Amino acid sequence: MEPLLLRGGYVFVVGLVLAHLEIQIEGKDGWAAKLPTWRWHPAWMARPITGYLVCMTIFLLLVLHLPILYTGFTAALEGEVLAFFFLLTVFWDFQWFVWNPHFGVRGFRRGNVWWYRTWWGPLPADYFFGLAISVAVYVASGPPRERAIQWAALCGEFVALTLVSMIAARVAVRPVRPPFAVPDPAEPAGKATEGGEGA
């Protein structure tokens, strides 16, 4: 269990660094909204698939699969890698909000994040799908009871590290503007809105 949790802590840090990198790249415009990347957005999809997202996903899968080149393929190891990937996508995404001075935890809510249309309680439905796939591939790649306990410990570790990260962000991050501030298109350009920057 200890080596698994050590690897889990390492993967969490990878996600934290990726979240900070994406904040530097995207700023307040999530889902690569203003990046010079290709987009494919058929009418039936809630949000576009972008070149940025595709490249980042492939890069992350390549990095996580690197140990298999040294140790060789096993179903258990592949299950762990894929479980880490789906677990990481959930927590890495949330860290983007935690550390983003344009959002913060208070800005992470239904109606304030355009690329998440369906929410179940306080979280986007995508998070639940990511967690479900993560536990499914992990449990399916070894003794089910043992793997379920290990995954629960791993998820608990990610939650605990996320709480620590949220406390650190609250101390370290100064909001750029109040949460939920949406510019009024009717407001003259250059005029400071009430409660805006500098207030």
C-alpha positions in Angstrom: 0.0 0.0 0.0 2.8 2.4 0.9 4.5 2.4 -2.6 1.0 3.0 -4.2 0.4 6.0 -2.0 3.9 7.3 -2.7 3.1 7.0 -6.4 -0.2 8.6 -5.8 1.4 11.6 -4.1 3.8 12.0 -7.0 1.0 11.9 -9.6 -1.0 14.4 -7.6 2.0 16.8 -7.7 2.2 16.2 -11.5 -1.5 17.3 -11.7 -0.9 20.3 -9.5 2.0 21.5 -11.7 -0.2 20.9 -14.8 -3.0 23.0 -13.3 -0.5 25.9 -12.7 0.8 25.5 -16.2 -2.7 25.7 -17.7 -3.5 28.8 -15.5 -0.4 30.5 -17.0 -1.5 29.5 -20.5 -5.3 30.0 -20.3 -5.7 32.6 -17.6 -9.4 33.1 -17.0 -10.5 31.6 -20.3 -10.8 27.9 -19.5 -11.2 25.1 -22.0 -8.7 26.8 -24.3 -11.4 29.3 -25.2 -8.9 31.9 -26.5 -6.0 29.8 -27.5 -4.8 29.5 -31.1 -5.8 25.9 -31.4 -8.1 23.9 -33.7 -11.6 23.2 -32.5 -14.1 20.5 -33.4 -17.6 21.2 -32.0 -20.5 19.3 -33.6 -23.9 20.5 -32.4 -24.5 17.4 -30.2 -21.4 18.0 -28.1 -21.6 20.2 -24.9 -18.1 21.6 -25.5 -15.5 21.5 -28.3 -12.6 19.1 -28.6 -9.5 21.2 -29.1 -6.0 20.5 -30.4 -4.7 21.7 -27.0 -6.8 19.2 -25.1 -5.9 16.3 -27.4 -2.2 17.1 -27.2 -2.3 17.5 -23.4 -4.2 14.2 -23.0 -1.8 12.2 -25.2 1.2 13.8 -23.5 -0.1 12.8 -20.1 -0.8 9.3 -21.2 2.7 8.9 -22.6 4.3 10.2 -19.4 2.2 7.9 -17.2 3.0 4.9 -19.4 6.7 5.5 -19.2 7.4 3.0 -16.4 5.9 0.2 -18.5 8.8 0.6 -20.9 11.2 -0.3 -18.0 9.2 -3.0 -16.2 7.2 -4.5 -19.0 3.4 -4.8 -19.5 1.2 -6.3 -16.9 -2.6 -6.0 -16.6 -2.2 -4.8 -13.0 0.3 -2.0 -14.0 -1.9 -0.9 -16.9 -4.9 -0.8 -14.7 -3.0 1.4 -12.2 -1.8 3.7 -15.0 -5.3 4.2 -16.4 -6.8 4.6 -12.9 -4.2 7.3 -12.2 -5.0 9.0 -15.5 -8.7 9.2 -14.8 -8.2 10.1 -11.2 -5.7 12.8 -12.1 -8.0 14.4 -14.7 -10.6 15.0 -12.1 -8.2 16.4 -9.4 -6.0 18.3 -11.9 -9.0 20.0 -13.3 -10.3 21.0 -9.9 -6.9 22.4 -9.0 -7.1 24.7 -12.0 -10.1 26.4 -10.2 -8.5 26.3 -6.8 -5.4 28.2 -7.9 -6.8 30.3 -10.6 -7.1 33.9 -9.3 -10.0 34.5 -11.7 -12.1 31.7 -10.1 -11.0 30.2 -6.8 -13.2 27.6 -5.0 -16.0 30.1 -4.7 -16.1 30.6 -8.5 -16.4 26.8 -9.0 -20.1 26.4 -9.4 -23.0 25.7 -11.8 -23.6 28.5 -14.2 -20.2 30.1 -13.7 -18.2 27.5 -15.7 -19.6 27.3 -19.3 -17.8 24.1 -20.3 -19.6 22.1 -17.6 -23.3 22.2 -18.2 -24.4 19.2 -16.1 -23.7 19.2 -12.4 -24.6 16.7 -9.8 -24.7 18.5 -6.5 -21.6 20.7 -6.1 -19.6 18.9 -8.8 -19.7 18.6 -12.6 -21.1 15.2 -13.8 -17.8 14.7 -15.6 -16.0 14.3 -12.3 -18.2 11.4 -11.3 -17.7 9.7 -14.6 -13.9 10.1 -14.3 -13.9 8.6 -10.8 -16.2 5.8 -11.9 -13.9 4.9 -14.8 -10.8 5.1 -12.5 -12.1 2.7 -9.9 -13.5 0.4 -12.6 -10.2 -0.1 -14.4 -8.3 -0.4 -11.2 -10.6 -3.0 -9.6 -10.9 -5.0 -12.9 -7.1 -5.4 -13.2 -6.5 -7.4 -10.0 -8.1 -9.1 -7.0 -11.4 -7.0 -6.8 -11.6 -6.6 -3.0 -8.0 -5.8 -2.5 -7.9 -3.4 -5.4 -11.1 -1.6 -4.2 -9.5 -1.0 -0.8 -6.3 0.3 -2.5 -8.3 2.6 -4.8 -10.3 4.0 -1.9 -7.0 4.8 0.0 -5.6 6.4 -3.2 -8.7 8.5 -3.7 -8.7 9.5 0.0 -5.0 10.6 -0.4 -6.0 12.8 -3.4 -8.9 14.3 -1.4 -6.6 15.0 1.6 -3.9 16.6 -0.6 -6.6 18.7 -2.3 -7.8 20.0 1.0 -4.2 21.0 1.9 -3.9 22.6 -1.6 -7.1 24.6 -1.0 -5.8 25.9 2.3 -2.5 26.9 0.7 -4.3 28.6 -2.2 -6.5 30.6 0.1 -3.3 32.0 1.7 -1.3 32.4 -1.5 -3.7 33.5 -4.2 -5.1 37.0 -4.4 -8.2 37.1 -6.5 -7.9 39.2 -9.7 -11.5 40.3 -9.3 -14.5 39.3 -7.2 -15.8 35.8 -8.1 -18.7 35.7 -10.6 -17.9 39.2 -12.0 -19.1 39.2 -15.6 -18.4 42.3 -17.7 -21.6 44.1 -18.8 -21.5 44.5 -22.6 -23.5 47.7 -22.2 -20.9 49.2 -19.9 -18.6 51.7 -21.7 -15.1 50.4 -22.3 -12.6 51.5 -19.6 -15.1 52.3 -17.0 -14.5 50.5 -13.7 -17.5 48.5 -12.5 -18.6 48.6 -8.9 -16.7 46.0 -6.9 -14.2 45.5 -9.8 -10.5 45.6 -9.8 -9.0 48.1 -7.6 -12.1 48.3 -5.4 
